């Protein structure tokens, strides 16, 4: 089962440095959000959506779609020239296909609000 497909879009307000990444992620039903981390790595502003297995579910849901609204906070707005989003399960107990989902965008591809 290949999941972890992020669909995302970059939004910003004209004349400000207020940037937001909206992501829609298709992922296994027994995963929950562990954390969202962001930092500047190798010429990319990298956003990691870290997942883990939800052990409290009595029955396994095959897949789910979650929406995330991530406010981007770079120290320099030029760091948003290239943005990479990574969705990954960091729990070794879950073995159900492709462990990563990635995509790229950048400041020039954003939409004004």
Protein Blocks (a to p, Z undefined) as FASTA:
>chain_A
ZZhiacddddddehiacdcddddddddfkbccfbdcdddeehiacddddddddfkbmbdc
fbdcdddddddddfblklmmpccdddddfbfkbcgbjfbdcddddfklpccZZ
